[in-house]
Amino acid sequence: MANKTSNPERFLHLTSESRAAKCFSVVNPSTGDLLAEVPDMAPEDVSKAIDKADAAQEHSATLLQTAKMNNVDPLAWLTQTLERIAN
C-alpha cells in the first residue's frame, strides 16, 4: 500500500537537474508492499531536504507553542488553518 510519499514530484524541487528524472521504489522487505517512489538524490540534495525539514519543524513547533500560550487547542487551530489554506 503506497502512502502520500509515493508522489515523487513532491521532492523534485530538492534534486539536481541531472537526477530529477530518476526515481526508485522503497519496498517493505517483510511484505513486498510499495511504500514510496522517491527521486534519486545526490548527498547534497538530501542534506538540503533535511535542513528544510528541520526548519519547517522548528517553525511548526513555534506556532503550536504560541497556540498553547493563547489557550487555543493546537490541533483544532491547525485543522482550521489547513482548511482555510485548502479553500
C-alpha positions as CSV (number, residue, x, y, z in Angstrom):
1,M,0.0,0.0,0.0
2,A,1.6,3.3,-1.1
3,N,1.4,6.4,1.0
4,K,1.5,10.0,0.1
5,T,5.2,9.8,-0.3
6,S,4.6,7.7,-3.4
7,N,4.3,11.0,-5.3
8,P,8.0,11.7,-6.1
9,E,7.1,15.0,-7.7
10,R,6.8,16.4,-4.2
11,F,10.6,16.2,-3.8
12,L,11.8,17.2,-7.3
13,H,12.5,20.8,-6.3
14,L,15.2,19.4,-4.0
15,T,17.1,17.4,-6.6
16,S,19.8,18.3,-9.1
17,E,18.7,18.7,-12.7
18,S,20.5,15.5,-13.8
19,R,18.9,13.3,-11.2
20,A,15.3,14.8,-11.3
21,A,14.0,12.2,-13.8
22,K,15.3,9.2,-11.9
23,C,13.2,7.6,-9.2
24,F,13.4,4.4,-7.2
25,S,10.9,2.3,-5.3
26,V,11.1,1.9,-1.5
27,V,9.6,-1.5,-0.6
28,N,8.7,-3.0,2.8
29,P,11.0,-6.0,2.9
30,S,8.7,-8.1,5.0
31,T,5.6,-7.7,2.8
32,G,6.9,-6.6,-0.5
33,D,4.4,-3.6,-0.4
34,L,5.4,-0.5,-2.2
35,L,6.0,2.2,0.4
36,A,7.1,5.1,-1.8
37,E,8.6,6.2,-5.0
38,V,11.3,8.7,-4.3
39,P,13.7,10.7,-6.5
40,D,17.3,9.7,-6.8
41,M,19.0,12.4,-4.8
42,A,22.7,13.4,-4.5
43,P,24.1,13.6,-0.9
44,E,23.9,17.4,-1.1
45,D,20.3,17.3,-2.2
46,V,19.5,15.0,0.8
47,S,21.3,17.4,3.2
48,K,19.2,20.3,1.7
49,A,16.0,18.4,2.2
50,I,16.9,17.6,5.8
51,D,17.8,21.2,6.5
52,K,14.4,22.4,5.1
53,A,12.5,19.7,7.1
54,D,14.3,20.8,10.3
55,A,13.5,24.5,9.6
56,A,9.8,23.6,8.9
57,Q,9.6,21.5,12.1
58,E,11.1,24.4,14.2
59,H,8.5,26.8,12.7
60,S,5.7,24.4,13.3
61,A,6.8,23.9,16.9
62,T,6.8,27.6,17.5
63,L,3.3,28.0,16.0
64,L,2.0,25.2,18.2
65,Q,3.6,26.7,21.3
66,T,2.0,30.1,20.5
67,A,-1.4,28.4,20.2
68,K,-0.9,26.7,23.6
69,M,0.1,30.0,25.2
70,N,-3.0,31.6,23.9
71,N,-5.2,28.8,25.3
72,V,-6.0,27.5,21.8
73,D,-6.3,23.8,21.1
74,P,-3.3,23.3,18.8
75,L,-4.9,20.5,16.8
76,A,-8.1,22.4,16.3
77,W,-6.1,25.5,15.3
78,L,-4.0,23.5,12.8
79,T,-7.1,21.9,11.3
80,Q,-8.8,25.2,10.9
81,T,-5.6,26.7,9.3
82,L,-5.2,23.8,6.9
83,E,-8.9,24.1,5.9
84,R,-8.5,27.8,5.2
85,I,-5.5,27.1,3.0
86,A,-7.3,24.3,1.2
87,N,-10.2,26.6,0.4
